Amino acid sequence: MLTVRDLHIHFHNETGITKAVRGVSFEVEKGKTTGIVGESGSGKSVSSLAIMQLLSSQATIHKGEVLFHGQNLLALPEKGIRKIRGKSIAMIFQEPMTSLNPVFTCGYQITEMLTLHEGMDKKTAKARTLALFKQVELPDPERIFKAYPHEISGGQKQRVMIAMAISCNPQILIADEPTTALDVTVQKEILILLKKLQAQTEMGIIFISHDLGVIAEISDTVTVMYQGEVVENGPVQQVFTNPTHPYTKGLIACRPKLHHRLYLLPTVENFLTGKHELEGEKNYITEGMLKTRRDYLEKTGTIISVKNMKTWFPVSKSWFFQTPTYIKAVDDVSFDIFRGETLGLVGESGCGKTTLGRSLLQLIPPTAGQVFYNGVDLRTLTDKAMRRLRKEIQLIFQDPYSSLNPAMKIGEAIQEPLKVHRIGDSDKARKALTLQWLEKVGLHPHHYDRLPHEFSGGQRQRICIARALALRPSFVICDESVSALDVSVQAQILNLLRNLQAEMGLTLLFISHDLSVVKHLSDRIIVMRNGKIVETNQAEALYKNPQSEYTRTLLSAIPVGI
């Protein structure tokens, strides 16, 4: 149905020409899924945007063809491609919140497509939109038709995007990272939905992702991209069971495995440079090692002790009785964290994970209960005393870009908390300490004067880690700190956290919706649902013998294609 042949895309900027895509070729067959996998910047999304002529003004297609039923789409004028774009070839964009227009209702945005491409009147378009919402299994289609994007969940927004993409029965569907930021259970539902829609319509799908498990789950063939080039392609099982290129081998190896645990994850660089020392038996964590660590942690005592903590948010009051109703984000939660331990916290979006973490640090005041840090109830401290204590308890935020000041150089961002807490006797001493931390997290001294937008996502996360750990805290909360990163960058950050924990004796609360990552790093795991703890156990025991039905559901949703 679609053939991309020898595609070259160049970006023109102030410094010259960047050759973003070089000689990319792949095919899409009717009723089949072609997976495209690679890191951020490998050219995956740029190649797919070229198919629909949606590239930015800075980009030029230097060479190549995109043949759709024999017609070269790259040779079509804007008027010609507009008839195909959204109708014959549709796209699910990576971030549904930014792809949906915030000032229009979800229903309006789909009826607009139908009136434009199919010539339907408003009444017919609405009926078709409601039918699409049912087809993508959205609850209460009438409500969502009238809802604005911010009024529905991330998974629901993604379903609205899918409904929009399939509204005109496209022959080709391009899905660009459609499950990256979704919970594992919602991700599984979206993959099942796409397979079901494909079976019904026989559309061809281009599925773009950096998650090899997802690619293996849904794709028939896979194209592996690295630095703008295709380094490997073929049937998905053949490529993943018998990879030939070092980059593909590295991508597969650096993904945390469920059936065994490694102390440090292999990285793509290990394979590209031919260094495979992390594959050796010395890197495996055995049952004996786990038992020794459990015994050690139990002797160290608790650093954090949470007793019956509640964090409730008032929603509204009854007009008659003035009785408030609450969202019980954290509802009567109790647990301990041993000194030097990594405690994993998992659950779906909205279960209360982030609220719990911020309530621990008193960034969101708990409604009730007690939070002890080294025997001191943090809820009894004055604001001044709490500020002094903050250098010992730190938070690494989920989104490194939004947690850094875009106008502040990264050296100043790391140095600022040192100045606030009076660490170092001069600006010169604090700068020297900042430069040490840049090197410690794998960056360079010359990065000191750069702004956040000049770094990749993985580099920005390293900056946030340096900023949090430069204060030499005892307890750190990592809130979804690797969830949006490429699997190869994620492996580097997880290794960095493991090494820094061993070096500094850190205690970590590691919050994530990715259970394979949590198992790799954690000693024990807490599973949360609807504000409550449903299960707590040692990481290995929880995976081998989950006690709650909800934990079993989460585990069964993890892609196991490779």
Summary of the structure (lengths in Angstrom):
residues: 562
radius of gyration: 25.1
end to end distance: 27.7
largest distance: 72.7
contacts: 1862
relative contact order: 0.10
helix: 42%
strand: 26%
